[in-house]
Structure formats: structure tokens, C-alpha cells
Amino acid sequence: MSMIRDLRAVVRPSARPVPRKEAAAPFEPDTTTSSAVVDCAVYRDGARVESGRTLSPQEAMREARRDGGFVWIGLHEPTEAEFAGIASAFGLHPLAVEDAVQAHQRPKLERYDDSLFTVFKTVHYVEHDQLTASSEVIDTGEVMCFTGRDFFITVRHGGQGSLRALRHRLQEDPELLAKGPSAVLHAIADHVVDGYIAVADSVQDDIDEVETEVFSPGRNGGVSRGVDSARIYQLKREVLEFKRAVAPLQRPMQLLSERPMRLVDPDIQKYFRDVADHVARVHEQVMGFDELLNSILQANLAQASVAQNEDMRKITAWAAIIAVPTMVCGVYGMNFKYMPELHWKYGYPVIMSVTVALCLGIHRTLKRNGWL
């Protein structure tokens, strides 16, 4: 029996404890500085706190909340992975985070429990020597702003609309910057709308140039044949893109200037009224651009139609003049044996004289009536 037990022990392997599968570690946001971060700084009492090294957003947040103040983080076209850590650390709403990463949003203002999410469309005028059917007149970008009690985060999309100069200008005004994140929100709104005003003035020059060409007299003082309609259509499309940036921004600026908000300093709220007034003025100007371009386009098409009618009248007038010698030559080209004045000595000069006289008489009559 002892032999059998020994045999079983050899055949059956000894039971060993099965190692447990360790549970996956919970997701922890990345604390390293993302490549999308353009600048990250802590501001206290209106002044930038110099730490002597580059702070990650999480480190800046901890320092701002420990000693007071707020953190301003600027990002440029972050990916979802690059923005995930910052969104988690600051408790940003997932819907606002999705809009900030994907971009292509209309201007708006959304309020969440402890933050404001604002979208601005930046507009840049593209310089060009001559307006053509494919000229790019307006280049747009986006700036998304997260405003919290002790943080301000900007997410910028597009090659234009850098906020570096604005940050430096604000740092030179510590009294305003001491008002907190809402002061930065106002500065960005004012900066974006000032860009609208500058672009509107440049677009006005392009429209004036097209209008002058359309209504200028043609050659020899005649009716102008207008300009290429594709140029007007292209300018109208650029104005439409401009309008999409300006029109939706009116309501957010009214809310920021009229409705009390917990995250907006009452002293700063007064300044938003001036921004809202500028937005309304630019919106009226852009709407006027659209209506004026419609009128210019209609006038251009009407002038082209008038020019074509003049061409047809001239062709018809010359056809009437040519009809006289054609008729005479047709009559004398018939193969009849007995025709009046066929063998008359003065027949040829008389017929030619009559033909020329009739042609000159028709030409004079048509020219007097404005057909030639």
C-alpha cells in the first residue's frame, strides 16, 4: 500500500496555490507638462509668481490653491489625451472638454456648477494684392475659455489669435489682473472684438473697391460691363464667414454684461457692456456688408445684361445697313434676260450711288437713335 501511495504522489502533481490576478490600477491623470501647453503661470495679487522653473498645470494648481491667487494655463490645439489630465485635475465638464478638443464650435457661453465655458471665433484679415475669385479674405480660428474660481484655461485652435501679447499686457496692469479670472475673460473678449473692428474696416475697403469697379463708366463713356461675378460671390462668402463669428457672440456678451454671475467680478461685469456694444456695432456693419454685396451683385448682372443688349442692337443695326447692298446685288444677280437698265450705260454708277446713299441714310438714322 505504501508503494501505491508513493506512485500516486509521483503521478499527481502537488497542489500549488493559483496566483490571483491583480486588479487594474485606477486611471491617474498625467502630471507631466503637455506639449500643447503654451504657458502656465500662477498669479497672486495681480502679479505673476516666478517659481524659477516651468510648472506643470497640476503643480500650478496646487500652488495657487495653497497660497491664494489663480492659475492661467494656455493651450494650443491639444489632443484628447493631452487635455485629459488637465480636465480631470480642474474638474472640467466632459461636454465642455469635448467641445474644446474637437473645436469647430459656434460662439457661446455655457454655465456649469463651478465654471464658465466660453467660445470665441477669432477673425484675421488676409492681405492680398487683388481680389480674385479664389482670394481668401478672412481667416478664422477659435479660443475656448474655462473660467473658474481660481483658474483660467484657454484652448486655442488655428494659426492666428495668439494671446501671448495680451498676457504680457495684462501683467503690466496688476490692479486689473488682481480681479481674478474674470478679468482675463474680459480682456480676451475685448481683444477678439477689437480684431473684428479692424477686419471690418479692411473688408469695407474691398467692398468699396468692387463697388467702384462696378459703377465706373465703361470705355468711351459707355455703360460698364461690370466685373467678374465670381469675385463678388467670393467676397460674399468671406463676409458670411465673418457674420458666423460675430452674430452668435451677441447673446453671450449680453449675459456677461447684464446678468450677475458668481464667477464674474461685479467691477469687471461693467466692462463687458462696452464689449457688447462693440459686438452689436460690428454685427450691424457686417449685415450692411451682406446687403450691399447683394445690391452690387444685382447691379453688376444688370449692367452685364445692358451691355449685351447694346451689343445686340449694334449687330442688328449693321445687319440692317448690310441688307441694302445685299438686296440690290441679289436682284441684279438673277438670271433674267429682260431687266430694266440692264444694258444702260450709267446703270452701274447710279445703282451704286443709290446703294451708298441708302446705307448712309440708315446709318445716320440708327446713330441718332442710339443704336450705333
Secondary structure, DSSP 8 states (H G I E B T S, - for coil): -HHHHHHHHHHS-------------------S--TTEEEEEEEETTEEE--SS---HHHHHHHHHHHSSEEEEEEES--HHHHHHHHHHHT--HHHHHHHHH----SEEEE-SSEEEEEEEEEEE---SS--TT---EEEEEEEEEEESSEEEEEEESSS---HHHHHHHHT-HHHHTT-HHHHHHHHHHHHHHHHHHHHHHHHHHHHHHHHHHHS--GGG-------HHHHHHHHHHHHHHHHHHGGGHHHHHHHHHS--TTS-HHHHHHHHHHHHHHHHHHHHHHHHHHHHHHHHHHHHHHHHHHHHHHHHHHHHHHHHHHHHHHHHHHHTS--SS-TTSS-TTHHHHHHHHHHHHHHHHHHHHHHTT--
